[in-house]
Amino acid sequence: MLSTGLLKSNSLYAQAARNAAGAAARPVAASDRVRIGVIGPGSRGKELIRQMLRVPGVEIAAVADVYEPRFAQVNELVGKTVPSYKDHRQMLERKDLDAIVIASPPFFHAQHVIDSIKSGLPVYGEKIMGFSQEDNYNIADLVAKTGQIYQVGHQMRYAPWFQESVRRIHQGEIGEPTHIYAYWFRRDNWRRTVPNPSLEHLLNWRLYRESSGGLLEELGSHQIDVANWIFGEHAQTVLGTTSIVLYHDGRTVGDNVQAVLGYSKGRRMVFSSLTDNAIMGDQLWIYGTKGSVQLTVEDATFYGEHRKTITAASHSNAVQRGLKTGASYQVDEEMPYRGPGDRIDGSKDEDPTLTACRSFVQCVRTKTQPFADVHVGFGAAMPCTIGKNAVFEGVMKDVPQMKTDAV
Ligand SMILES: NC(=O)c1ccc[n+]([C@@H]2O[C@H](COP(=O)([O-])OP(=O)(O)OC[C@H]3O[C@@H](n4cnc5c(N)ncnc54)[C@H](O)[C@@H]3O)[C@@H](O)[C@H]2O)c1
């Protein structure tokens, strides 16, 4: 159902690279200036401002936030007083904006994205695309109807070592990828210090179900996006479970999550997140019929799974006087492969968020659709939108699919 859109997205590898390179070129003519308004310049929003300011020709022209302390922080970051608004709709009335960056909490994304697009402006919208099933459909429908530029904040699509790995996987280097195990382990209780109890839900929105899909949505969505990219389709089912092991502090989302997403032909993606142990960090293992890939935030390693070299000692344990001793497993077949891998080093590459910003700016200038488009946003969002309930209820649910391929 989604293949057209996904293939279209995949064919945009080269375009994403060209866009990023184009936006890096100097000098920039006055007519190429891109004036950006930012909705929700909190933690991520300020990082996006910092990265956008590294793109030649970009100006942060206005910001909107319901929390006033953000304005002084933005002024300090930008180095001048940026016009500020407590209501994003007033900011959208300005006639001098070329694009909007949205980094508000997820349950406001649909409202902010839809208002911005209806104002005629391209949008860089942070993940997760929509907080509810209806939000995802409403954004997808509006983008399809208007043809407006909408780029979602799944920046790993712009990481060269991710792009190269996916290209090699699609070329068959590890055979058919059948399973993806994604880990996001950290030591972090997610709680922010609140200066006044009335600000608890505004600042700690991640901890409550009414405003957050928890670890699946906040962390898993990035890895689900990579699984969609590799499998070339969106997940069809999701089941999951969560609990609170450590942080019994009034939060209503879990501090660990395990989810299993189903794709066609029985393929599976397994997501596991812990917040009390960081050993696995943020990584995906892609298991194929002929090999495996470990994909991390700084590199990718391909393992061809050659047969283990059998040592005389281990073999003689299994066979004596010409007879097998009945061992149910053979060391040479069952031991994990421990040979060297073929590593792609991404640690020297530019921050993928900067590349994503450059690419977005170039899409605005050239009026072209981004690589991380609405298909990407929808495909990562819907399993989380549905999956968070599967996780909270400990059940399996079907994931609704996109209605249209018209974008
Ligand atoms: N792509 C990534 O790697 C990445 C990383 C971190 C966060 N994020 C995403 O960015 C978004 C923001 O996360 P954060 O950690 O910056 O949260 P945050 O709480 O630090 O920032 C959110 C900002 O939005 C403001 N806000 C809340 N309601 C608003 C409204 N109605 N109108 C305008 N502003 C409003 C808040 O006051 C705050 O300044 C989330 O969707 C999160 O998932 C993405």
The ligand as a Tripos MOL2 file, in Angstrom:
@<TRIPOS>MOLECULE
LIG
   44    48     1     0     0
SMALL
NO_CHARGES

@<TRIPOS>ATOM
      1 N1         14.8890   14.5710   17.0450 N.am      1 LIG1
      2 C1         15.4400   14.4190   18.2240 C.2       1 LIG1
      3 O1         16.5050   13.8300   18.3560 O.2       1 LIG1
      4 C2         14.7580   14.9680   19.4380 C.ar      1 LIG1
      5 C3         15.4740   15.1110   20.6340 C.ar      1 LIG1
      6 C4         14.8170   15.6390   21.7350 C.ar      1 LIG1
      7 C5         13.4810   15.9830   21.6450 C.ar      1 LIG1
      8 N2         12.8160   15.8240   20.4800 N.ar      1 LIG1
      9 C6         11.3890   16.1900   20.3720 C.3       1 LIG1
     10 O2         11.2890   17.6030   20.4790 O.3       1 LIG1
     11 C7         10.0600   17.9420   21.1130 C.3       1 LIG1
     12 C8         10.3510   18.8280   22.3100 C.3       1 LIG1
     13 O3         11.1270   18.1450   23.2640 O.3       1 LIG1
     14 P1         11.9500   18.9740   24.3700 P.3       1 LIG1
     15 O4         12.7440   18.0170   25.1390 O.co2     1 LIG1
     16 O5         12.6190   20.1100   23.7110 O.co2     1 LIG1
     17 O6         10.7680   19.5010   25.2630 O.3       1 LIG1
     18 P2         10.8090   20.8430   26.1390 P.3       1 LIG1
     19 O7          9.7590   20.6930   27.1680 O.co2     1 LIG1
     20 O8         12.2000   21.1210   26.5770 O.co2     1 LIG1
     21 O9         10.4280   21.9760   25.1070 O.3       1 LIG1
     22 C9          9.1200   22.1480   24.6350 C.3       1 LIG1
     23 C10         8.8470   23.6400   24.5420 C.3       1 LIG1
     24 O10         7.5320   23.8390   24.0270 O.3       1 LIG1
     25 C11         6.8910   24.8110   24.8050 C.3       1 LIG1
     26 N3          5.4410   24.6820   24.6920 N.ar      1 LIG1
     27 C12         4.6150   23.8600   25.3870 C.ar      1 LIG1
     28 N4          3.3440   24.0500   24.9710 N.ar      1 LIG1
     29 C13         3.3860   24.9980   24.0010 C.ar      1 LIG1
     30 C14         2.3970   25.6260   23.2020 C.ar      1 LIG1
     31 N5          1.1000   25.2850   23.2970 N.pl3     1 LIG1
     32 N6          2.7730   26.5720   22.3160 N.ar      1 LIG1
     33 C15         4.0900   26.9260   22.2110 C.ar      1 LIG1
     34 N7          5.0660   26.3740   22.9450 N.ar      1 LIG1
     35 C16         4.7180   25.4010   23.8220 C.ar      1 LIG1
     36 C17         7.4150   24.5950   26.2150 C.3       1 LIG1
     37 O11         7.2200   25.7240   27.0410 O.3       1 LIG1
     38 C18         8.8820   24.3240   25.9230 C.3       1 LIG1
     39 O12         9.6390   25.5140   25.8450 O.3       1 LIG1
     40 C19         9.3870   16.6340   21.4610 C.3       1 LIG1
     41 O13         8.4660   16.2910   20.4810 O.3       1 LIG1
     42 C20        10.5350   15.6430   21.4800 C.3       1 LIG1
     43 O14        10.1310   14.3370   21.1930 O.3       1 LIG1
     44 C21        13.4400   15.3350   19.3800 C.ar      1 LIG1
@<TRIPOS>BOND
     1     1     2 1
     2     2     3 2
     3     2     4 1
     4     4     5 ar
     5     4    44 ar
     6     5     6 ar
     7     6     7 ar
     8     7     8 ar
     9     8     9 1
    10     8    44 ar
    11     9    10 1
    12     9    42 1
    13    10    11 1
    14    11    12 1
    15    11    40 1
    16    12    13 1
    17    13    14 1
    18    14    15 2
    19    14    16 1
    20    14    17 1
    21    17    18 1
    22    18    19 2
    23    18    20 1
    24    18    21 1
    25    21    22 1
    26    22    23 1
    27    23    24 1
    28    23    38 1
    29    24    25 1
    30    25    26 1
    31    25    36 1
    32    26    27 ar
    33    26    35 ar
    34    27    28 ar
    35    28    29 ar
    36    29    30 ar
    37    29    35 ar
    38    30    31 1
    39    30    32 ar
    40    32    33 ar
    41    33    34 ar
    42    34    35 ar
    43    36    37 1
    44    36    38 1
    45    38    39 1
    46    40    41 1
    47    40    42 1
    48    42    43 1
@<TRIPOS>SUBSTRUCTURE
     1 LIG1         1 GROUP 0 **** ****
